[in-house]
Amino acid sequence: MLTIGIDPDFVKSGIAVIQGKTILHLESLSFVDLFEYIAAAGPKDSITIKVENPEAIKPLFGEKVKNKRSVREKICQDVGACKATARLICEVLESQGYRVTKVRPLKGPHKRQAKKDGNYFNKITGWQGRTNEDKRDAAMIALWG
């Protein structure tokens, strides 16, 4: 049984393929490439997909943020694009017959450190390759989401 973790993003989403507790692949893929990659991963009944659900987070209104209004608006647009991408990914995969679980974004000091620090991520997961934040997030969703 494969578990595929997805950290949705408007430009390129992080994808992790896990078997048991072992990371097999980490990728960053465009919207279209993501579906082709999953289709090639194996039979639908042998794959479970976990998608980070950005809608499970309370909204941030930025009242205490000292950024300019234009910066806050750009952040809001980016968050909106990420939420829309997550919705569309789930909708397409479910319509294709995959088992999709929406996962609340992980919290805590280990998650924060693993997201920011590739060496720490490698230490706790056993992964040896290069990563970025999206790939690490996808792996953590697949492993612990």
BADREN-618071 format. One line per field, with one value per residue (C-alpha): residue number from 0; residue in one letter; x, z, y. Coordinates in steps of 0.001 Angstrom, whole numbers. Each point is the difference from the previous one (the first is absolute). Layout:
% BADREN-618071
nr: c(NUM ...) $
rest: c(A ...) $
xx: c(X ...) $
zz: c(Z ...) $
yy: c(Y ...) $
//
This chain:
% BADREN-618071
nr: c(0 1 2 3 4 5 6 7 8 9 10 11 12 13 14 15 16 17 18 19 20 21 22 23 24 25 26 27 28 29 30 31 32 33 34 35 36 37 38 39 40 41 42 43 44 45 46 47 48 49 50 51 52 53 54 55 56 57 58 59 60 61 62 63 64 65 66 67 68 69 70 71 72 73 74 75 76 77 78 79 80 81 82 83 84 85 86 87 88 89 90 91 92 93 94 95 96 97 98 99 100 101 102 103 104 105 106 107 108 109 110 111 112 113 114 115 116 117 118 119 120 121 122 123 124 125 126 127 128 129 130 131 132 133 134 135 136 137 138 139 140 141 142 143 144) $
rest: c(M L T I G I D P D F V K S G I A V I Q G K T I L H L E S L S F V D L F E Y I A A A G P K D S I T I K V E N P E A I K P L F G E K V K N K R S V R E K I C Q D V G A C K A T A R L I C E V L E S Q G Y R V T K V R P L K G P H K R Q A K K D G N Y F N K I T G W Q G R T N E D K R D A A M I A L W G) $
xx: c(0 1381 -793 380 250 -728 881 -2124 1369 -1106 3250 1485 -1325 2200 -585 1272 -414 255 -119 -365 2218 2506 136 323 -225 -251 -1002 -1203 -2524 -2279 -3772 -244 3182 -1267 -2936 2173 2493 -2714 -1576 3381 555 -2134 -3551 -2467 -982 3619 433 -1179 380 348 -367 857 -3212 834 -3672 354 2076 -1624 201 2684 -1231 3358 -1117 3308 2065 2038 154 -1375 -3514 1267 2196 -2920 -2210 2643 222 -3801 28 2692 -1907 -3179 1806 1380 -3471 -1497 2773 -569 -3738 563 2599 -2400 -2926 1905 1526 -3336 -1703 2686 -781 2883 -357 770 370 189 2560 176 3391 2430 1090 2694 3701 1162 -2149 1260 3620 -350 -1669 2793 3017 740 2653 -2447 -2627 2513 890 -3600 -1146 3101 -220 3397 -827 -456 -3303 -1853 -2712 -2859 1526 707 -3545 -1464 2095 -1064 -3664 369 1885 -1787 -3112) $
zz: c(0 -1031 1739 -2027 1925 -1783 1160 -2449 -1564 -2915 -1973 1062 2655 2199 -482 2188 -700 3140 503 3649 1693 -2856 -2367 -3569 -1973 608 -2860 -766 -2823 -1919 201 -3180 656 3475 -1435 -2588 2732 2252 -2894 -686 3693 -118 286 1708 2584 1200 578 2824 -560 2786 -982 2357 520 351 695 3396 1256 1626 -2223 699 -207 540 2518 1850 -3132 -736 -3714 -2499 -1183 -3417 1613 2079 -3098 -1924 2868 -41 -3759 358 2791 -2093 -2987 2222 1405 -3493 -1221 2936 -719 -3685 668 2369 -2394 -3006 1922 1573 -3411 -1317 2754 2433 3790 1123 3593 782 2751 2388 -331 2522 2948 2611 404 -1774 -3028 -149 340 -2567 -2465 272 520 -2614 2167 2886 -2407 -1325 3561 1106 -3251 -1240 -3384 -1595 -3005 -500 925 160 2433 -2193 -384 3731 824 -2386 1611 3510 -1084 -1471 3019 2910 -1390) $
yy: c(0 3381 3260 3169 3260 3270 3509 2029 3150 2144 -314 -3364 -2348 -2148 -3740 -2841 -3712 -2128 -3761 -961 2576 224 2970 -1286 3259 3743 2291 3529 -138 2336 -474 -2110 -1996 -907 -1996 -1738 -934 -1448 -1935 -1629 -876 -3140 -1333 2343 -2601 -250 3751 2243 3726 2563 3651 2843 1962 3713 719 -1703 2942 3013 3068 2583 3544 1626 2611 -197 -343 3099 -711 2412 -607 -1084 -2674 -1312 -93 -1964 -2500 -341 -625 -2675 -1750 120 -1525 -2780 -748 -120 -2307 -2372 -116 -714 -2705 -1790 371 -1376 -2925 -961 154 -2369 -2514 547 -149 3542 1169 3702 503 2930 1722 -1450 2143 -34 705 -3191 781 3578 -1080 -2806 2373 2580 -2270 -2664 -1688 -389 -1375 -2551 -1009 -678 -1662 -1799 1766 658 2172 3720 1588 3291 1133 -1252 -3465 -241 1110 -2596 -2736 991 23 -3497 -1342 1668 1711) $
//
